[in-house]
Structure formats: C-alpha cells, structure tokens
C-alpha cells in the first residue's frame, strides 16, 4: 500500500468517519476484516444531506413505508419516527466498514431537557438493536449542555455509550468526564463555517495558532491529570492542514468528513516535526476538582454563562442542527404525502 497522509495519520491515532455515505467508507477500506475506521459519527445536518441524495431515495422510502404501517402521516410523531429510523438505516450501511461504534445524535430541541434527551437516546439505541446493531456498538451524541451531561450520566448507568458534542471549553469536557462519556468531540471550527464558508479563517499553523488548539490541548492535558477514560475526538474540520494541526495535539480519535478523507488519501505523508505541537498547558487550578453535574449541572451552567463565546457557538450549533432536522422532517412528510 502506498503511504499517504491518511495512512500516516491512521498510524498515530484512531480515525473515524464523519460521513454516512457507505461508498466513502468502502473506498478507504481495504479489508472489512480489518477496517480502517473505528467509529462513524453523524448529526442532523449529515442525515439531512443524505435524505436528499438520489442514492439514498430507496432507503428513505423504506423508512417511510415501515413507519406508515404503524402510524398515520398526520401523526405528530410520524416525521421524527421516520427520521430516527432513516438515521439508523444509514448507519447500518456504513457499519460493515467499522471496527467500533455507530453514532446518532439526539434531537436539538431536547438539548436543555434531561428527560427528553434520555428518552430519545433510549429510543435510538432500541432502533439500532432492532436493526441488528447491538447496544455495545452504539454511541449516542449529546450536546454538551448542563442538562445533556446530567442525561449522559444516567444513560451511562444504563449501559448506553455517550459522546459529548458541540464542545468548546474545558468545563464542558470536565462535566463530560464526570458523566462518564466515552468521548468528547471538541469542535475545531464552529459549526456555521460549514454553512457559511466565508466566515472560516485560515491559519498558517492551525495546531498552534487556531484558538481551539489550546482548548483541545488543555482538555487532553486535564484528562491526563485526573486519569480520565473519556477519549478526545476533535470534529468540525475544514482542511487537511487543520487535520495535521489536530494530530499534533495528540487526541485519541479524530473524525473526518468524506471530502477531507479523500484529500488526505491523495496527499503524501508530512515530516514528523509537523505532527508535534509546541503548546503549553494552561494552569487549571481548582477547576479540575469542581463538580459540574451537581444540582442538575448548576456549575456547568455557570461556567457557560461566563464563557460568552463558547455559549454562542453551542447555541448556534443547536440552532443549525434544529433547522436541518426541521427541513428533513418537512421533506419526509412531503414525500410521504406524494406517495398516498
């Protein structure tokens, strides 16, 4: 096999696929007995993108037909039930190319409601099990709100794996550790850059200059200090140069979109020194010993209230994911009614 930047990265950390197109997973997998990818991550925007691709039309139709056998198109739950089933069916297509978990994200409107988050997470896990993917191979992505992390703590007690997503600061990461999340997914770029590319900013050396590099380095360092088992999986990446920068921060995993995976596979390896960061860890003080989950996450709420920029990015991500979910549900209802 010819050495590429992608294979080089795969030797240094665990690579996950941030994409639900099975063809992307297939072309980067030489053997399903030894898959290149560990996990497949997803979200409402990725699912929405797949819903409108002609290649997935039959799969979406099958999800609609299956739900129609149980409930009316006019039911309040119809579109959400189809969306959840379609999410699971998409993941099942990629599942053969994974050695680890399939991921599905809870509904954005539930992000500030502990019980709604728990209920949706349980529903997704049950759907995966019905479709042949065991609970042990499913991870539920939950936005890193105070309520979300309290929900994660309960779900972990039930044996449901969780990932803390939409994460932008160290207190969020510490709350995720205390909730026993399997992963945290710090967003390197705020989500909106994928919808409005003109706001994306390029850095010559992303692993040193990008403001989220220090946050990710601090999260990894903090986890080392407290002996956390939660794995760091950076997400929301725009360029191969950003991937190089993130690898230099020594995360456990990295989740990469299909387009960036293809670019990495076409590039040669880089010099080892490009994969070493020169960052120094921040002094955390008493932050590491604080209880961010007590009183339904009161301290995390306080920490986010003080961190205006992280809160802005978190709320904006939830807004964009909600908009994507609503568009997909509207599309589902439209298709279902046309078929009547």
Secondary structure as the mmCIF struct_conf table of DSSP 4:
data_model
#
loop_
_struct_conf.conf_type_id
_struct_conf.id
_struct_conf.beg_label_comp_id
_struct_conf.beg_label_asym_id
_struct_conf.beg_label_seq_id
_struct_conf.end_label_comp_id
_struct_conf.end_label_asym_id
_struct_conf.end_label_seq_id
HELX_RH_AL_P HELX_RH_AL_P1 UNK A 5 UNK A 12
BEND BEND1 UNK A 13 UNK A 13
STRN STRN1 UNK A 14 UNK A 17
HELX_RH_AL_P HELX_RH_AL_P2 UNK A 22 UNK A 27
TURN_TY1_P TURN_TY1_P1 UNK A 28 UNK A 28
BEND BEND2 UNK A 30 UNK A 30
HELX_RH_3T_P HELX_RH_3T_P1 UNK A 32 UNK A 34
BEND BEND3 UNK A 36 UNK A 36
STRN STRN2 UNK A 37 UNK A 37
BEND BEND4 UNK A 38 UNK A 38
STRN STRN3 UNK A 40 UNK A 40
HELX_RH_AL_P HELX_RH_AL_P3 UNK A 44 UNK A 51
TURN_TY1_P TURN_TY1_P2 UNK A 52 UNK A 52
HELX_RH_3T_P HELX_RH_3T_P2 UNK A 54 UNK A 56
HELX_RH_AL_P HELX_RH_AL_P4 UNK A 57 UNK A 68
TURN_TY1_P TURN_TY1_P3 UNK A 69 UNK A 70
BEND BEND5 UNK A 71 UNK A 71
TURN_TY1_P TURN_TY1_P4 UNK A 73 UNK A 74
BEND BEND6 UNK A 75 UNK A 75
TURN_TY1_P TURN_TY1_P5 UNK A 76 UNK A 77
HELX_RH_AL_P HELX_RH_AL_P5 UNK A 78 UNK A 95
TURN_TY1_P TURN_TY1_P6 UNK A 96 UNK A 97
STRN STRN4 UNK A 98 UNK A 98
BEND BEND7 UNK A 99 UNK A 100
STRN STRN5 UNK A 102 UNK A 105
HELX_LH_PP_P HELX_LH_PP_P1 UNK A 106 UNK A 107
HELX_RH_3T_P HELX_RH_3T_P3 UNK A 108 UNK A 110
TURN_TY1_P TURN_TY1_P7 UNK A 111 UNK A 112
HELX_RH_AL_P HELX_RH_AL_P6 UNK A 114 UNK A 130
TURN_TY1_P TURN_TY1_P8 UNK A 131 UNK A 132
HELX_RH_3T_P HELX_RH_3T_P4 UNK A 135 UNK A 137
STRN STRN6 UNK A 138 UNK A 143
BEND BEND8 UNK A 145 UNK A 145
HELX_RH_AL_P HELX_RH_AL_P7 UNK A 146 UNK A 157
TURN_TY1_P TURN_TY1_P9 UNK A 158 UNK A 159
STRN STRN7 UNK A 161 UNK A 167
BEND BEND9 UNK A 169 UNK A 169
HELX_RH_AL_P HELX_RH_AL_P8 UNK A 170 UNK A 178
TURN_TY1_P TURN_TY1_P10 UNK A 179 UNK A 180
BEND BEND10 UNK A 182 UNK A 182
STRN STRN8 UNK A 183 UNK A 186
STRN STRN9 UNK A 187 UNK A 187
BEND BEND11 UNK A 188 UNK A 189
HELX_RH_3T_P HELX_RH_3T_P5 UNK A 191 UNK A 194
TURN_TY1_P TURN_TY1_P11 UNK A 195 UNK A 195
HELX_RH_3T_P HELX_RH_3T_P6 UNK A 197 UNK A 199
TURN_TY1_P TURN_TY1_P12 UNK A 204 UNK A 205
HELX_RH_AL_P HELX_RH_AL_P9 UNK A 206 UNK A 209
BEND BEND12 UNK A 210 UNK A 210
HELX_RH_AL_P HELX_RH_AL_P10 UNK A 211 UNK A 226
TURN_TY1_P TURN_TY1_P13 UNK A 227 UNK A 227
HELX_LH_PP_P HELX_LH_PP_P2 UNK A 230 UNK A 230
STRN STRN10 UNK A 231 UNK A 234
STRN STRN11 UNK A 235 UNK A 235
BEND BEND13 UNK A 239 UNK A 239
HELX_RH_AL_P HELX_RH_AL_P11 UNK A 240 UNK A 247
TURN_TY1_P TURN_TY1_P14 UNK A 248 UNK A 250
BEND BEND14 UNK A 252 UNK A 252
STRN STRN12 UNK A 253 UNK A 256
HELX_RH_AL_P HELX_RH_AL_P12 UNK A 258 UNK A 265
TURN_TY1_P TURN_TY1_P15 UNK A 266 UNK A 266
BEND BEND15 UNK A 267 UNK A 267
HELX_RH_3T_P HELX_RH_3T_P7 UNK A 272 UNK A 275
HELX_RH_3T_P HELX_RH_3T_P8 UNK A 285 UNK A 289
BEND BEND16 UNK A 292 UNK A 293
HELX_RH_AL_P HELX_RH_AL_P13 UNK A 294 UNK A 306
HELX_RH_AL_P HELX_RH_AL_P14 UNK A 308 UNK A 338
TURN_TY1_P TURN_TY1_P16 UNK A 339 UNK A 339
#
